[in-house]
């Protein structure tokens, strides 16, 4: 087993909003990424997605509402729910999602 410094790993990524897979726990994939102030287009997934902000903040648009997720906070996006990153997000984000094609994601 290896200890992973999530903030250092995110800071070392060459591009914001491009995640790095850290590992898997059962059918769940654990990722880390560095957020930037730029928005990200709306998307939805077939399975729920957990978004954990380690530092900074995540600004989301979900169902016409703005949701701010702060450092140390977790937001779970329900399966099939369209969501977009709004301008102003910054910091380190951990994502827990089911791998496409896993039985739990169907």
Buried (B, 14 or more C-beta within 10 A) or exposed (E): EEEEEBEEBBEEBEEBBEBBEBEEEEBBBBBBBBBBEEBBEEEEBBBBBBBBBBBBBBBBBBEEEEBBBEEEEEBEBEEEBEBBBBEBBBBBBBBBBBBEEBEEBE
